[in-house]
Structures are given as structure tokens and as C-alpha cells.
Amino acid sequence: MTDAVSRNRTSNYLRQISGAVAYKAVAVVASFITIPLMIGYIGQEQFGVWSTLLAVMSWIVFFDLGVGNGLRNSVAETLAKGQQPEAARYIASGYSLVGLMALSLWVLVFLGSWLINWQLVFNTQAIPEATLRLTVQIAVSFIVFNFWVGLIGALLGAVQRTSLIALGQLISNVLALALVVALTQTTDASISYLATAYGCSLVTANVLLSIWFYRQYPELRPTPCLDKQHIQPLLAVGMQFFVIQIAVLVIFTTDKMLITQLFGPMYVTQYEVVFKLFSLITFAHTMITAPLWSAYTDAYHRGDNAWIGNMLRKQIMVFGGVAIAVLAMVFLARPVIGLWIGPELEVSFPLVLALGLLVMISTWNNIFAMFVNGIGKIRVQLYTAVIAMAINIPLALLFTKYLGMGLSGIVLATCASLLLAAVALPVQVRHIMRQDAGGSAA
């Protein structure tokens, strides 16, 4: 391993961060401007329904059986070994497989939408059943198409161009803001129109990124094929990622469903606004860690353990800054929300404190998850995620219904469910780093 390769990897990592900062800053500003416009356009209760709907619809993304993450690792590994034609075959098989999954999901969910009482699901009478059904059908159509075209994110990660993922978010958020402004000026309040605007902004960004990617890397352009030789490796690692993704889905997205059912959709708005404010910190941390996934893959398969160890130490130092930022946000959150949304939306300090703790635990876990994800040694993460999934909802019910913790109890249950990974992942990483790069680990 030459010093030049290590220096180039580090240089690219820093370029991706700097690019992501610029793109993400605009994306975050656009997103923060959009939220009060949405609330003003459809009201707090309908916004709570919309936020919950997005959480439910996000489940679709996880039904790629982990193919996206498996594809990212396989393409990064083959490119590190100079095997571009092999990478192109992995990409072709990945797109074909996910395309078939997307089509099947769309038919299933679209037809199934006629059999579900959506007013009961979202615990609301404020929106007619027909309107809710139409909104679900619009949202699922866009999200399922994006489920396929969104594979571009995995490929940008594989070639270590993660700043462009942030560019996609910028395009999506700015376009969503423009469309919401247009809706407020030209239409009456309609959650269905909002779903259409959101879908258009989401899909447009990934289509534009795909066009750029295949012009930049013409040797990786896929042709439709389902090659068993390449599908099996994608699914082998992908199925483990899939189980982890399902666990994350249950842990995080069911929080909103629990709030809707236990407290009502208006409380989802309170949760969502506080969560959105703390997302400033998680966004910043993600910009720092996201480029590392495939950088770790590259370094591991080149045997560059010194670079990996040095980067892990730096990430732990960064976590100290995250802790300070979270502490500041805990005390500033309520006055900032008063200026941002308005005094009519009240949020409790226990909810703010609980979400701050959740950010701390999540970012700590993310430091080590990026490394094990990149090298494909994810069994420990798999086990801890399944345990967290199993205990999250029972803990939430215990904290809220029996211990009287209210809304913050749901968030504290999520924190408690993630603590096992907070201990197990650093131990696993330490174990791996003590072995040779080619050694086995759990």
C-alpha cells in the first residue's frame, strides 16, 4: 500500500465533506422554510397525517432486500481491484432485480390501498377517506419509482462521490420548496397536491444524478440482465442489511405511528418539528461519516489498516463536538422553534431532552456502523438491531402507559433499545482492528 493511495483517499474524503457542506446547507435551509409553509397550507393535523404517511411509505425503500447496500459494497470492492467490467455486471443485475421488486410492490400496495380504512390508520376524521386513499396512491407511485432510480445513491457511494448525494437532496428540497410555494399561491389546501409536489421533487433529483453518473462513468452503464452469479453475492450480504434495515424501520418510523395512536396526529407535528431541528446535527455528522463507508471498503481490501485506525480515532474526536452541539441545542430548541414555527406550537422540555439523547446515541453508533458496513462484517450489528426492534415497542408502551412519561417516553424507549449496539459495535471494531485485514470477525 503506497502513501500516495492513502493520501488520495483522504483528499477525496475531505473534498466530499466540503462539497456536501455547501449542498447540504442550502438543502437544510430549503427544508426548514418548507415545513412552516406546509403546516400553514394544510394545518397541523393534516401535516401530522402527512408526516406519518411519509414514515409509513418509507417502509417501501427497505424492501430491496438490502440489494442497494450489497451493490455499494460489491461495486466498491471490484473497483478497488480494478475490475470495472465486473462492477458493471453487478450494477446491471442490481437494477434488474430491484426493478422487478419495485413493480411487484407497486401493484401490491396500489391494489391493497382499496382494502384499508385509512382514516382508522391515521386516526383522523379531518380528511375524507377518498382523499386519503388518493394521497396514498400518489405517494406510493412516486416512492416506488424512486425505489428503483434511487439506486444511484449506492453507486455514488461506491465511487466515493457522496457529496453528490447531498446535491440530490439540495435539488429535491429546493424543488419541493418551489412547488409548495406554488401550491399555497394557486390552490386550496390539499394533502393530495402536497403528495404530488413531494413525489416530483424526489424523483427529479435522482433522475438528474443518474444522467450525470452514466455520462461520467460510461463503462459502468448497465444493460438489463439477471445474472445468478452476481445476484447471489448481492443478496448474501444484502439480506443481512435488509434485516438491519427492517429493524431500523421498526425502531424509528413506528415512533410516529405510536404517537398517532396513543396521543393523536397533532402530537406528531410537535415531535416532527423538534426532530427536524436536531436533524441539523445529524445532517452535519452524516456529511462527515457518509463518505467513509466506501472509503473503508477501499482501504480494507487494499490492506491499509493504518488509514482505517487513524480515521476511526478522528471520528471519535468529532463525536466530542457532536456532544457539545447537542447540549447547546437542548437549551436553545424551544426559543428557536418559537421563532421558526410560531408561539402556537408548544413543545415540552422532556421531549427536547429525549431527542437530544437519541441523537447522541445514534451518532455514536454510526461511527462504528460505517466501518463494519463498509467491510461487510455486520452480524453483530444484525443481532443488536433485531434485539432493539423486539424491545422498542414494549418499552415505549411501558414508559408511556405505565410510567407516565408521555410523549418523551416513546423517544426514551428508542434510546434504550439502541444502547446494546452502543456497547457492542465499538467492541467488535476493536476486535477487528487487532486482526490482520484478511482475518475473520463476527
C-alpha positions in Angstrom: 0.0 0.0 0.0 1.6 3.3 -1.1 1.3 6.5 0.8 0.0 8.1 -2.4 -3.1 6.0 -2.4 -3.8 6.8 1.3 -3.2 10.5 0.7 -5.5 10.4 -2.3 -8.3 8.6 -0.4 -8.0 11.2 2.5 -8.0 14.1 0.0 -11.1 12.8 -1.7 -12.8 12.2 1.7 -12.2 15.9 2.6 -13.4 17.0 -0.8 -16.6 15.1 -0.4 -17.2 16.7 3.0 -16.6 20.2 1.8 -18.9 19.6 -1.2 -21.6 18.1 1.0 -21.4 21.0 3.4 -22.2 23.5 0.6 -25.0 21.4 -0.9 -26.5 20.4 2.4 -26.5 23.9 3.8 -28.8 25.0 1.0 -30.9 21.8 1.3 -31.4 22.3 5.0 -32.4 25.9 4.6 -34.9 25.0 1.9 -36.3 22.2 4.1 -36.7 24.5 7.1 -38.5 27.1 5.1 -40.8 24.4 3.6 -42.1 23.0 6.9 -43.9 26.1 8.2 -45.3 26.6 4.7 -46.6 23.1 4.6 -48.2 23.5 8.1 -49.7 26.8 7.0 -51.0 25.2 3.8 -52.8 22.1 5.2 -52.9 22.8 9.0 -51.3 21.0 12.0 -53.5 17.9 11.9 -53.2 17.2 8.2 -49.4 17.9 8.4 -49.2 15.3 11.2 -51.0 12.8 8.9 -48.7 13.7 6.0 -45.6 13.2 8.2 -46.9 9.9 9.4 -47.7 8.8 5.8 -44.1 9.6 4.7 -42.8 7.5 7.6 -45.1 4.5 6.5 -44.2 4.9 2.8 -40.5 4.9 3.7 -41.0 1.3 4.5 -41.1 0.6 0.8 -37.4 1.6 0.5 -36.4 -1.2 2.8 -37.9 -3.9 0.6 -35.0 -4.0 -1.8 -33.7 -6.9 0.4 -30.6 -4.9 1.1 -29.6 -5.1 -2.6 -28.6 -1.4 -2.6 -26.1 -1.8 0.2 -24.9 -5.0 -1.2 -24.4 -3.4 -4.5 -22.5 -0.5 -3.0 -20.0 -2.9 -1.3 -19.7 -5.1 -4.4 -19.0 -2.2 -6.8 -16.6 -0.5 -4.4 -14.7 -3.8 -3.9 -14.5 -4.6 -7.6 -13.4 -1.1 -8.5 -10.7 -1.2 -5.7 -9.4 -4.3 -7.5 -9.5 -2.7 -11.0 -12.4 -4.9 -12.2 -14.6 -2.3 -14.0 -16.5 -4.9 -16.3 -17.3 -6.9 -13.2 -18.7 -3.8 -11.5 -20.9 -3.1 -14.5 -22.3 -6.6 -14.3 -23.1 -6.1 -10.6 -24.9 -2.8 -11.5 -26.9 -4.4 -14.3 -28.1 -7.3 -12.1 -28.9 -4.9 -9.2 -31.0 -2.6 -11.3 -32.9 -5.5 -12.9 -33.6 -7.2 -9.6 -34.7 -4.0 -7.8 -36.8 -3.1 -10.9 -38.8 -6.3 -10.6 -39.2 -5.8 -6.9 -40.4 -2.2 -7.4 -43.0 -3.2 -10.0 -44.3 -6.0 -7.7 -44.5 -3.7 -4.7 -46.4 -1.0 -6.7 -49.1 -3.5 -7.8 -49.4 -4.9 -4.3 -49.7 -1.6 -2.4 -51.8 0.2 -5.1 -54.4 -2.6 -5.1 -54.2 -3.1 -1.4 -54.9 0.6 -0.8 -58.6 0.0 -1.6 -58.9 -2.6 1.2 -57.6 -0.4 4.1 -59.5 2.1 6.2 -57.0 5.0 6.0 -58.9 7.2 8.4 -58.5 4.5 11.0 -54.8 4.0 10.2 -54.1 7.8 10.7 -56.6 8.3 13.5 -58.3 11.2 11.8 -61.7 12.4 10.5 -60.4 15.7 9.2 -59.6 14.2 5.8 -62.1 12.3 3.7 -61.4 8.6 3.1 -61.3 9.0 -0.7 -58.7 11.9 -0.4 -56.5 9.8 2.0 -56.6 6.9 -0.4 -55.7 9.0 -3.4 -52.9 10.6 -1.4 -51.5 7.2 -0.5 -51.7 6.0 -4.2 -49.9 9.1 -5.4 -47.2 8.8 -2.8 -46.6 5.1 -3.3 -46.4 5.6 -7.1 -43.6 8.2 -6.8 -41.8 6.4 -4.0 -41.8 3.1 -5.7 -40.3 4.6 -8.9 -37.8 6.3 -6.7 -37.1 3.0 -5.0 -35.6 1.9 -8.4 -34.0 5.0 -9.7 -32.7 5.8 -6.2 -30.0 3.0 -6.6 -27.9 5.9 -7.9 -27.2 6.8 -4.3 -25.5 3.4 -3.7 -23.4 3.9 -6.8 -22.3 7.4 -5.9 -21.2 6.0 -2.6 -19.3 3.1 -4.3 -17.3 5.5 -6.4 -16.7 7.8 -3.3 -18.7 10.7 -4.7 -21.1 11.0 -1.7 -21.2 14.8 -1.9 -23.4 14.4 -5.0 -26.0 12.6 -2.8 -26.2 15.9 -0.9 -26.5 17.7 -4.2 -29.5 15.5 -4.9 -31.1 16.4 -1.6 -30.5 20.1 -2.5 -32.2 19.7 -5.8 -35.1 17.8 -4.2 -35.6 20.2 -1.3 -35.3 23.4 -3.4 -37.8 22.0 -5.9 -40.2 20.9 -3.1 -40.0 24.4 -1.7 -40.8 26.0 -5.1 -43.7 23.6 -5.6 -45.1 24.2 -2.1 -44.9 27.9 -2.6 -46.8 27.5 -5.9 -49.4 25.4 -4.2 -50.0 28.0 -1.5 -50.5 30.7 -4.1 -52.6 28.8 -6.6 -54.6 26.0 -4.8 -56.8 25.4 -1.8 -55.3 23.2 0.9 -54.9 19.6 -0.4 -52.8 16.8 1.0 -53.0 15.1 -2.4 -51.4 18.1 -4.1 -48.7 18.1 -1.5 -48.0 14.4 -2.2 -47.7 15.1 -5.9 -45.3 18.0 -5.3 -43.1 15.9 -2.9 -43.0 13.0 -5.3 -42.0 15.1 -8.3 -39.1 16.7 -6.3 -37.9 13.3 -5.0 -37.8 11.6 -8.4 -36.4 14.5 -10.4 -33.3 14.7 -8.2 -32.3 11.1 -8.7 -33.1 11.1 -12.4 -30.7 14.1 -12.9 -28.0 12.4 -10.8 -28.3 9.2 -12.8 -27.9 11.1 -16.1 -24.7 12.7 -14.7 -23.3 9.4 -13.3 -23.6 7.4 -16.5 -22.1 10.2 -18.6 -19.2 10.4 -16.1 -18.7 6.6 -15.9 -19.9 5.2 -19.3 -18.0 2.0 -18.7 -20.5 1.2 -15.8 -23.7 1.7 -17.8 -25.9 -1.3 -17.2 -27.8 -3.5 -19.7 -30.9 -5.4 -18.5 -29.9 -8.8 -17.1 -30.3 -11.1 -14.1 -27.0 -12.9 -13.7 -27.3 -15.5 -10.9 -23.5 -15.3 -10.4 -23.8 -11.6 -9.4 -27.3 -11.7 -7.7 -26.2 -14.3 -5.1 -23.4 -12.1 -3.7 -25.7 -9.1 -3.6 -28.3 -11.0 -1.7 -25.9 -12.8 0.6 -24.7 -9.6 2.2 -27.9 -7.7 1.2 -30.2 -9.9 3.3 -28.2 -9.1 6.4 -28.5 -5.4 5.6 -32.2 -6.0 4.9 -32.8 -7.4 8.4 -30.9 -4.4 9.9 -33.0 -2.0 7.7 -36.2 -3.6 8.9 -35.1 -3.3 12.5 -34.2 0.4 11.9 -37.6 0.8 10.3 -39.5 -0.6 13.3 -37.4 1.4 15.8 -37.6 4.8 14.1 -40.7 5.0 11.9 -43.1 3.3 14.3 -42.5 6.1 16.8 -44.8 8.3 14.7 -47.4 5.6 14.5 -47.3 5.1 18.3 -47.6 8.9 18.8 -50.6 9.0 16.4 -52.4 6.1 18.1 -51.6 7.0 21.7 -51.8 10.8 21.6 -53.2 11.9 18.2 -51.7 13.2 14.9 -51.3 16.7 16.2 -48.6 15.5 18.6 -46.7 14.1 15.6 -46.2 17.7 14.5 -44.6 18.5 17.8 -42.3 15.5 17.5 -41.5 16.2 13.9 -40.6 19.8 14.4 -38.2 19.0 17.3 -36.7 16.1 15.4 -36.2 18.3 12.4 -34.3 20.9 14.5 -32.0 18.2 15.9 -31.5 16.9 12.3 -29.2 19.9 11.8 -26.7 18.0 14.0 -27.4 14.6 12.4 -27.1 16.1 8.9 -23.7 17.6 9.8 -22.5 14.3 11.3 -23.8 12.3 8.3 -21.8 14.6 6.0 -18.6 13.7 7.9 -19.3 9.9 8.1 -21.1 9.1 4.8 -18.0 9.3 2.6 -16.3 6.8 4.9 -18.4 3.7 4.1 -16.8 3.0 0.7 -13.5 4.6 1.7 -13.3 1.9 4.4 -14.2 -0.7 1.8 -11.4 0.5 -0.4 -8.8 0.7 2.4 -9.8 -2.7 3.8 -9.4 -4.5 0.5 -6.1 -2.8 -0.1 -4.9 -3.8 3.4 -4.5 -0.1 4.6 -5.2 -0.7 8.3 -3.2 2.3 9.4 -5.5 4.6 7.5 -8.6 3.0 9.0 -7.3 3.2 12.5 -6.4 6.8 12.1 -9.8 7.7 10.7 -11.7 5.9 13.5 -9.7 7.9 16.1 -10.6 11.1 14.4 -14.3 10.2 14.2 -14.3 9.7 18.0 -12.8 13.1 18.4 -15.6 14.5 16.2 -18.1 12.9 18.5 -17.0 15.3 21.2 -18.1 18.2 19.1 -21.4 16.5 18.5 -22.0 16.2 22.2 -21.4 19.9 22.7 -23.7 20.8 19.8 -26.5 18.6 21.2 -26.2 20.2 24.7 -26.5 23.6 23.2 -29.5 22.6 21.0 -31.3 21.2 24.1 -31.4 24.6 25.7 -32.0 26.6 22.5 -34.6 24.4 20.9 -37.8 25.8 22.4 -37.0 29.5 21.7 -35.8 28.7 18.2 -39.0 26.8 17.5 -41.0 29.7 18.8 -39.3 32.0 16.2 -39.3 29.4 13.4 -42.9 28.0 13.6 -44.6 30.4 16.0 -45.8 30.5 19.6 -48.9 28.4 18.8 -46.8 25.3 18.7 -45.7 24.3 22.2 -43.0 21.6 22.8 -42.1 20.1 26.1 -38.6 20.2 27.5 -38.6 16.4 28.3 -39.3 15.7 24.6 -36.4 18.0 23.6 -34.1 16.4 26.1 -35.0 12.9 25.0 -34.5 13.7 21.3 -31.1 15.2 22.2 -30.1 11.9 23.9 -31.3 9.9 20.9 -29.1 12.0 18.6 -26.1 11.3 20.9 -26.6 7.5 20.9 -27.4 7.4 17.1 -24.3 9.3 16.1 -22.1 7.2 18.4 -23.4 4.0 16.9 -23.0 5.5 13.4 -19.2 6.0 13.8 -18.7 2.2 14.1 -21.5 1.1 11.8 -19.9 2.9 8.9 -16.8 0.8 9.3 -18.5 -2.6 9.7 -20.9 -1.8 6.9 -18.0 -0.9 4.6 -16.2 -4.2 5.2 -19.4 -6.3 5.2 -18.9 -7.7 8.7 -22.4 -6.8 10.0 -23.5 -9.8 12.1 -23.0 -8.1 15.4 -25.0 -5.1 14.1 -27.6 -7.5 12.9 -28.1 -9.1 16.3 -28.2 -5.9 18.2 -30.7 -4.4 15.7 -33.0 -7.4 16.0 -32.9 -7.2 19.8 -33.6 -3.4 19.6 -36.5 -4.0 17.3 -38.0 -6.6 19.6 -37.9 -4.4 22.8 -38.6 -0.9 21.3 -42.4 -1.0 21.2 -42.9 -2.8 24.5 -40.6 -0.3 26.2 -42.5 2.6 24.6 -45.8 1.2 25.9 -44.2 0.7 29.4 -42.7 4.2 29.5 -45.9 6.0 28.3 -48.8 4.0 29.6 -47.4 2.6 32.9 -44.7 5.0 33.9 -46.5 8.2 32.7 -43.6 9.6 30.7 -45.8 11.0 28.0 -44.5 11.8 24.5 -40.9 11.7 25.7 -41.3 8.1 26.8 -41.6 6.9 23.2 -38.2 8.6 22.4 -36.6 7.3 25.6 -37.7 3.8 24.6 -35.9 4.2 21.3 -32.8 5.4 23.2 -32.9 2.4 25.5 -33.2 -0.1 22.6 -30.1 1.4 20.9 -27.8 1.1 23.9 -26.8 -2.5 23.3 -25.3 -1.5 19.9 -23.6 1.4 21.5 -21.5 -1.0 23.5 -21.3 -4.0 21.1 -20.2 -2.2 18.0 -17.1 -0.5 19.5 -16.0 -3.8 21.0 -16.4 -5.5 17.6 -14.4 -2.8 15.8 -11.6 -3.1 18.3 -11.5 -6.8 17.8 -11.3 -6.5 14.0 -8.6 -3.9 14.2 -6.5 -6.2 16.2 -6.5 -8.8 13.5 -5.0 -8.8 10.0 -7.0 -7.2 7.3 -7.9 -10.6 5.8 -8.8 -12.2 9.1 -12.4 -13.1 10.1 -14.6 -11.4 12.6 -18.1 -11.8 13.8 
